[in-house]
Amino acid sequence: MESILEISGLSKHYANGPIALDNVDLTIGKGEIFALLGPNGAGKTTLIGAVCGLVRPSSGTIRAFGLDLTHDWRRARARIGLVPQEMATDMFTKVIDAVSYSRGLFGLKRDPARIEAVLRSLTLWDKRDSQIRHLSGGMKRRVLIAKALAHDPELLFLDEPTAGVDVELRRDMWRQIGAMREAGTTIILTTHYIEEAEEMADRVGVIDKGKLLLVEDKEKLMARMGRVEADISLAAPLSEVPASLGQFPLHLSDDKLTLTYRGAGESAEAKAELAQAIAALVGAGIAFTSIDTHQSSLEDIFVDLVEQGK
């Protein structure tokens, strides 16, 4: 896959403060959706700010579209869009004027047809003459995206794009982000809603305390680190897990009424082992009333990774 962004040894140290970025290496392929996950203060926004020229790195290099951002920042930035967490625009401005102004900031000629297309794609055309202050939180978020798309960026950063947005609008935005990718836009997003990454991302990166803990294809990550879990509700309490079941990863709850199976490895292997554990349970004469089986989510994996890094 052709790379569109190459980050090498990127660090950001604040005087008398924490290390915001610690020797980060990252390559983003053209046309992919990359999700950067991490807790508050992990370095996500700092990383985006460094690429978009809002943060001056302490060390390291950033290349976008083959251009070194240290020397060709203006040329590279003209091809990058940013949807920030917070709206920084005049709330008394009309929607259409705010979006048109963003296009002009990058030296592009007026293009009413393009602005209309952007606004229609985000269900904002009927609000084009409304002042931003009169819009709902979800519509304001759409205006931020429209402003970022006004100059037709090839690389788009979405920093918490659906924060404060209700579920219906969030899913509508997911569809819009998918349409952007279909149009050829490369997208990097940060999010607290890890189901967004699970739904849309091709690859996932996890960052904590300024360190990039991993970067991996989402499906491969979930296959490698995911696990099958099952909660087995017992008909009567057990004092302990019987020795005959000791070969299986079974854990007895504090109330002695639930056995939890946590399998590792490939899903098929774990499910086969769970079936063996159930058969052994029956063979031992232990009655149960129900089995609740589920596959660990990307959020489960994320939490485990962050906990391991503490």
N, C-alpha and C positions, 0 to 999 in steps of 0.2 A: 504494500500500500504506500502511495506517495505521501511523504510527510508534509504537513503544512505549518507545524510549529515544533521547534526544537529548543528545549530548555536544558542547560548544562551547568551543574555546580551552583545553582542559584541560591543565594543566602541573603537574608536581611536581618541585621542586628540593630536594635535601637539602643541608644546610649542610656545606661543605667536601667535598662528594661529587658524584657524577654527576647529570646531569639525567635523571630517571627517565621523565618524560613531557614532551613538548615541543609544546605548542599543538595538541593532538589534537582533531579534529572527526570525529564519527561519529554516524550515525543508523541505528538498527536497526528493521526493519519487524516488525509483529506476525505471529507464526507462522512466521518464517523460522529457519533454522539458519545461523548466522554463525560462520565459523572464523577465529580470530585467530592468525596464524603469525608466528614470529620466533625468533631464536636465544636462548640463555640470556642473561638480563640485558637483553632488548630493551625491557621495560616491560609485558609481557602481564599478569603478576600484579598489578603496581601499578595498572593500569587497572581490573582487576576489583575490587581492594581499594577503589579510590576510589568505585566505584558501590555497593559493598556496605557502605560506611561503615567500612572497616578502615584506610583511608589518607585523611588530610586533604590535599586538593589545595592547591597554592600559588596557583592561579588557575584561572578557567574556571567553567563551569556544567554541571550535570548535571540533566536532567529525565527522570523515568520515569513513565509513565502520566499525563503532563501535570502531574506534581507536581515542584516544585523541591526537590531533595534537601537543599539548605541549610536550608529552612524546614519541609519535610514529610518528613523522613527516616524517621520511624517508620512513617507510613502507606505510604510507598513500599516500605520494606524488608520489610514484612509480605507483599508480593506478589512478592518476589524470593527465589529459592533459590540456594544456593552449595554446590558440591561442591569443597572445597579439595584441594590436592595431598596434604597431610598430615592424618592423623587426629588430632583433638584431642578425645578423649573417654576416659572411664574404661574401660580395657581389661577390668576385672572386671565391667562392666555387661552385663546380658543384652541381646541384640539388640533385642527387642521394647520393653524399657524405654528404651533409648537413642533409638529412633525415636519413641516416644510422647512422651518428654521434649522432643524437638525441636519437636513440634507445639504443646506447651504453652508453649514460649518465646514464641510469637507470639500468645498469649492465646486460642487456640482451645480449644473444649471437647473433652473426651475423645471419641474416635470409634473404638472398637475395630474396627468394620467397615472403616473407611478404612485403618487401620494394617495390617490383614490383607491388604487388596487391594494395598497398596504392597509388602508383603513377598512376597506371592505373585508379583507381577509381576517381581520381581527374584530369584526362586527362593531366597528367604530364609525362607519360612514354616517349613520343617522345621528351621531353625536358630534359631527365635525365642527359645528358652530357653537357647541357648548363650552363654557369655561371649565377648565380642568377641576376647579374647586367644587363644581356641582356634580361631579361623577362619583360613583360608588368606588369602594376600594378595589374591586375586581377590574372595573373599567380603567381606573388610574394605572393599574398594573399593565393593562393592555396598551395604554398610551406609551409607557416606558418601552415596551417591545416595539411599537410602531416607530418611535424615535430612533431606536437602534437599527431598524431595518430600512430606514429612509434612504440611506446611501448604499444600499445593496451590498452589505458586507459578505465576504467569503468565509470569515471566521466570526462566530457569534458567541459571546460570553453571557450566560444567564446566571446571575448571582441571586439565589433564592427566588426564582421567578414566580412561584405560587404562594409565597408567604402571605398569610392573612387573607387568602382567597378561599371561598367555599368550595365544597367537593365538586359541584357541578361545573363551576368555572375552571377548576383545576384540571378536570378531565378534558374540557374544551381546549385548554391551553396545551395539554399533552398532544392533542390531535394537531394543533397548529404547529407545534415543534416538530412533529413527524412530517408535516407538509414542508417545513423549511428544509429538513434533511433531504426529502425527496427532490427538492429543487437544487440540491447540491451544496447547501450550506453546512459547514462543519460547526458543530455545537459543543461547547463545554459548559456544563452546568454544575452549580453547587446546590445542595438541597438538604433540608432537614427531613423531608418526606422521602424516606428511603424507598418506598414503593414506586416513586417516580423513577429512580435509577433502575429498579428491577423491571419496570414496565418498558423503559425507552432506551437505556444505555447499551452500547455495544461493548464498551470496556468501563472498568471501574477503578478508581484510585482512592486509597484511604490515606489521609494525612492526619497527623496528631503531633502537637508540640513542634510544628514546623518541619517534621520529618515525613517524607513520603514512605509509608509502611509497605505498600505494595501497589502494583499496577497490573491488572490482569483482565483477560476476556471474561465478561460477566458469567457466561454459561460455564466456562472452565472453572472459574472460581467457585461457583455454587456446587459444581460436581466434586471439586477437590476438597472443599472445606464444609460443605453442607452435610447434614446428617438426618437420618430418619429417627423420629421420636414417637413413642407410644405411651399413653397413660392407661394402665390396666387397673380398673376399679375392682377391688376384691369384695367378695361376699361376706367375708369375716376378716378381722384384723390378724396380721401376722406379727410375731415377736421379732422375727428377723428373716432375711432371705435364706431359704434352705440351702444347705451345702450342695445339693444336687443341681441347683441352678447357678452355682458360683461361676460357671464358665461364661455366663452371659452378662452384659453390662446393664444390670438391673439395680435400681435404687429404691429403697422403701421410704415412703413419706413419713413425716413426723407423727401423723395420726395413725400410721400402720395400715391404712386402708387403700393405698395406691402404690403399685409398682410402676416405676418409670423406666422404660427402655430407651437408651441413647446409643444408637448405632453410628459407626464411623465408616468412612470409605464410600465406595460406589453405592448408589441407591439400591440397585438390584441385589447386591451382596447383603446390605443391611436388612432389606426386607426378607430375604431368605433366612437370615439369622433370627429375625424377629419371629418368623413362623416356627423355627426350631424351638425358640424360647417358649412360645405358646404351647407347643406340643409337650415340652418338658413340664410346663406348669400343670397341664391336664394329667400327665403321667404321675405327677406328685400328689394328685388329688386335691389341688388348690382350686377352689371355685372362684369365679369372677363374674361380674355382671355386665361389664362393657369394656371395649377397647377403643380408645381415641388415638388414631394414627395421623401424623402430619410430617411434612418435610420442612426442614429449617429454611427460613427466608434469608434474603440478603441482609435484612436488618439483624437477624441473629448472628450472622457471620461478622458483620460490622461491629456489633457490641463485643463479641469475643476478641476481635483484633485489638480494639481500643483497650479492653481490660488487660490483655496480655502485655500491652505497651506501658502499663502503669507500674 
